[in-house]
Amino acid sequence: MTNSQTISWIFVSIALASQKEPASFDGISSVADGINHAVPTHKELQSSITWLTNRGLIEKIGNRYKLTSKGKEEFVTSTKSNNLMSIWKACEARIQELY
């Protein structure tokens, strides 16, 4: 996968995993596996989380993560479809613009 595909995969996973409360690495990994039928590596998680945090899209609370208000805005903009793969692709396109 490209960097933007990986980052958007993790971004969507965090968005879905943290709907009720901030998500742990395990929670994010579980959702990511459900989306892509693959468990992200530690490096994929770390680099994506760092990229997303540096751009103000997610925040760390303790050892858990959730979308910031900016991240929620970006996610909502990408969710014009109910199809998960379409949401992922829309997020990927937006992340490519920010990259």
MIDRENZA-500318 format. One record per residue (C-alpha): residue number from 1; residue in one letter; x, y, z. Coordinates in pm, 1 decimal. Layout:
! residues N
<rec kolnu="NUM" zavo="a" c1="X" c2="Y" c3="Z"/>
...
This chain:
! residues 99
<rec kolnu="1" zavo="m" c1="0.0" c2="0.0" c3="0.0"/>
<rec kolnu="2" zavo="t" c1="104.0" c2="360.0" c3="-51.2"/>
<rec kolnu="3" zavo="n" c1="161.4" c2="591.1" c3="244.9"/>
<rec kolnu="4" zavo="s" c1="-168.6" c2="771.7" c3="182.5"/>
<rec kolnu="5" zavo="q" c1="-356.0" c2="438.5" c3="165.8"/>
<rec kolnu="6" zavo="t" c1="-204.2" c2="325.9" c3="495.2"/>
<rec kolnu="7" zavo="i" c1="-263.0" c2="657.7" c3="670.5"/>
<rec kolnu="8" zavo="s" c1="-622.9" c2="676.6" c3="549.5"/>
<rec kolnu="9" zavo="w" c1="-679.5" c2="312.7" c3="656.3"/>
<rec kolnu="10" zavo="i" c1="-562.1" c2="396.0" c3="1007.6"/>
<rec kolnu="11" zavo="f" c1="-754.8" c2="725.5" c3="1009.1"/>
<rec kolnu="12" zavo="v" c1="-1082.6" c2="550.5" c3="921.3"/>
<rec kolnu="13" zavo="s" c1="-1004.1" c2="280.4" c3="1178.8"/>
<rec kolnu="14" zavo="i" c1="-949.3" c2="539.9" c3="1451.8"/>
<rec kolnu="15" zavo="a" c1="-1266.6" c2="724.3" c3="1349.2"/>
<rec kolnu="16" zavo="l" c1="-1474.0" c2="407.2" c3="1377.0"/>
<rec kolnu="17" zavo="a" c1="-1299.3" c2="262.3" c3="1684.0"/>
<rec kolnu="18" zavo="s" c1="-1326.3" c2="586.4" c3="1883.7"/>
<rec kolnu="19" zavo="q" c1="-1692.7" c2="669.3" c3="1825.0"/>
<rec kolnu="20" zavo="k" c1="-1784.9" c2="618.5" c3="2191.9"/>
<rec kolnu="21" zavo="e" c1="-1448.9" c2="657.7" c3="2363.7"/>
<rec kolnu="22" zavo="p" c1="-1082.7" c2="698.1" c3="2268.2"/>
<rec kolnu="23" zavo="a" c1="-944.2" c2="378.7" c3="2112.6"/>
<rec kolnu="24" zavo="s" c1="-642.3" c2="172.3" c3="2210.3"/>
<rec kolnu="25" zavo="f" c1="-390.5" c2="24.4" c3="1964.0"/>
<rec kolnu="26" zavo="d" c1="-575.9" c2="-307.8" c3="1993.7"/>
<rec kolnu="27" zavo="g" c1="-910.6" c2="-145.6" c3="1917.9"/>
<rec kolnu="28" zavo="i" c1="-766.5" c2="38.8" c3="1619.4"/>
<rec kolnu="29" zavo="s" c1="-599.0" c2="-279.9" c3="1492.1"/>
<rec kolnu="30" zavo="s" c1="-922.0" c2="-477.8" c3="1523.5"/>
<rec kolnu="31" zavo="v" c1="-1120.1" c2="-224.3" c3="1322.8"/>
<rec kolnu="32" zavo="a" c1="-837.6" c2="-198.2" c3="1066.4"/>
<rec kolnu="33" zavo="d" c1="-842.9" c2="-576.6" c3="1026.2"/>
<rec kolnu="34" zavo="g" c1="-1217.4" c2="-562.4" c3="967.4"/>
<rec kolnu="35" zavo="i" c1="-1176.2" c2="-297.2" c3="699.0"/>
<rec kolnu="36" zavo="n" c1="-880.4" c2="-440.1" c3="510.1"/>
<rec kolnu="37" zavo="h" c1="-864.7" c2="-802.7" c3="628.1"/>
<rec kolnu="38" zavo="a" c1="-512.3" c2="-735.7" c3="747.9"/>
<rec kolnu="39" zavo="v" c1="-368.7" c2="-638.7" c3="1083.6"/>
<rec kolnu="40" zavo="p" c1="-155.4" c2="-323.7" c3="1058.5"/>
<rec kolnu="41" zavo="t" c1="203.9" c2="-358.0" c3="1167.1"/>
<rec kolnu="42" zavo="h" c1="333.1" c2="-161.4" c3="1463.5"/>
<rec kolnu="43" zavo="k" c1="530.4" c2="56.2" c3="1218.5"/>
<rec kolnu="44" zavo="e" c1="217.7" c2="126.8" c3="1008.4"/>
<rec kolnu="45" zavo="l" c1="24.3" c2="225.8" c3="1320.9"/>
<rec kolnu="46" zavo="q" c1="303.6" c2="441.6" c3="1464.2"/>
<rec kolnu="47" zavo="s" c1="387.3" c2="625.3" c3="1144.2"/>
<rec kolnu="48" zavo="s" c1="20.8" c2="685.5" c3="1059.3"/>
<rec kolnu="49" zavo="i" c1="-62.0" c2="802.4" c3="1411.1"/>
<rec kolnu="50" zavo="t" c1="237.9" c2="1036.3" c3="1408.2"/>
<rec kolnu="51" zavo="w" c1="135.8" c2="1180.1" c3="1069.9"/>
<rec kolnu="52" zavo="l" c1="-228.3" c2="1224.7" c3="1176.2"/>
<rec kolnu="53" zavo="t" c1="-131.4" c2="1378.3" c3="1512.1"/>
<rec kolnu="54" zavo="n" c1="114.2" c2="1621.2" c3="1351.8"/>
<rec kolnu="55" zavo="r" c1="-162.7" c2="1746.6" c3="1124.6"/>
<rec kolnu="56" zavo="g" c1="-410.5" c2="1788.2" c3="1407.9"/>
<rec kolnu="57" zavo="l" c1="-649.8" c2="1516.4" c3="1288.0"/>
<rec kolnu="58" zavo="i" c1="-620.9" c2="1292.2" c3="1594.3"/>
<rec kolnu="59" zavo="e" c1="-515.6" c2="1337.3" c3="1953.5"/>
<rec kolnu="60" zavo="k" c1="-370.2" c2="1109.3" c3="2215.3"/>
<rec kolnu="61" zavo="i" c1="-543.1" c2="1078.9" c3="2550.2"/>
<rec kolnu="62" zavo="g" c1="-337.9" c2="861.9" c3="2782.4"/>
<rec kolnu="63" zavo="n" c1="-254.4" c2="564.3" c3="2563.3"/>
<rec kolnu="64" zavo="r" c1="-566.3" c2="597.1" c3="2345.4"/>
<rec kolnu="65" zavo="y" c1="-659.5" c2="798.2" c3="2038.0"/>
<rec kolnu="66" zavo="k" c1="-957.9" c2="986.4" c3="1901.7"/>
<rec kolnu="67" zavo="l" c1="-1036.1" c2="1233.0" c3="1625.8"/>
<rec kolnu="68" zavo="t" c1="-995.0" c2="1602.2" c3="1696.1"/>
<rec kolnu="69" zavo="s" c1="-1270.6" c2="1837.9" c3="1585.4"/>
<rec kolnu="70" zavo="k" c1="-1065.6" c2="1896.5" c3="1267.1"/>
<rec kolnu="71" zavo="g" c1="-1038.5" c2="1519.5" c3="1219.2"/>
<rec kolnu="72" zavo="k" c1="-1413.1" c2="1475.8" c3="1268.0"/>
<rec kolnu="73" zavo="e" c1="-1476.6" c2="1746.3" c3="1009.8"/>
<rec kolnu="74" zavo="e" c1="-1246.4" c2="1571.0" c3="760.7"/>
<rec kolnu="75" zavo="f" c1="-1409.7" c2="1234.5" c3="830.6"/>
<rec kolnu="76" zavo="v" c1="-1764.5" c2="1368.2" c3="792.0"/>
<rec kolnu="77" zavo="t" c1="-1665.0" c2="1530.0" c3="462.6"/>
<rec kolnu="78" zavo="s" c1="-1549.5" c2="1186.1" c3="342.3"/>
<rec kolnu="79" zavo="t" c1="-1860.6" c2="997.1" c3="452.1"/>
<rec kolnu="80" zavo="k" c1="-2099.4" c2="1097.3" c3="177.0"/>
<rec kolnu="81" zavo="s" c1="-2141.0" c2="724.1" c3="110.1"/>
<rec kolnu="82" zavo="n" c1="-2244.9" c2="438.2" c3="335.7"/>
<rec kolnu="83" zavo="n" c1="-1994.1" c2="210.5" c3="163.2"/>
<rec kolnu="84" zavo="l" c1="-1685.3" c2="161.0" c3="379.4"/>
<rec kolnu="85" zavo="m" c1="-1450.0" c2="122.8" c3="83.9"/>
<rec kolnu="86" zavo="s" c1="-1581.4" c2="448.1" c3="-66.2"/>
<rec kolnu="87" zavo="i" c1="-1523.1" c2="623.7" c3="266.7"/>
<rec kolnu="88" zavo="w" c1="-1168.3" c2="486.5" c3="278.5"/>
<rec kolnu="89" zavo="k" c1="-1102.8" c2="603.7" c3="-79.3"/>
<rec kolnu="90" zavo="a" c1="-1244.2" c2="950.9" c3="-4.1"/>
<rec kolnu="91" zavo="c" c1="-1022.5" c2="977.5" c3="304.2"/>
<rec kolnu="92" zavo="e" c1="-725.1" c2="860.9" c3="99.9"/>
<rec kolnu="93" zavo="a" c1="-788.7" c2="1132.8" c3="-161.0"/>
<rec kolnu="94" zavo="r" c1="-805.2" c2="1397.6" c3="110.9"/>
<rec kolnu="95" zavo="i" c1="-488.4" c2="1269.8" c3="279.0"/>
<rec kolnu="96" zavo="q" c1="-307.7" c2="1282.7" c3="-56.6"/>
<rec kolnu="97" zavo="e" c1="-403.6" c2="1651.2" c3="-73.7"/>
<rec kolnu="98" zavo="l" c1="-261.7" c2="1708.7" c3="276.4"/>
<rec kolnu="99" zavo="y" c1="53.0" c2="1499.8" c3="216.2"/>
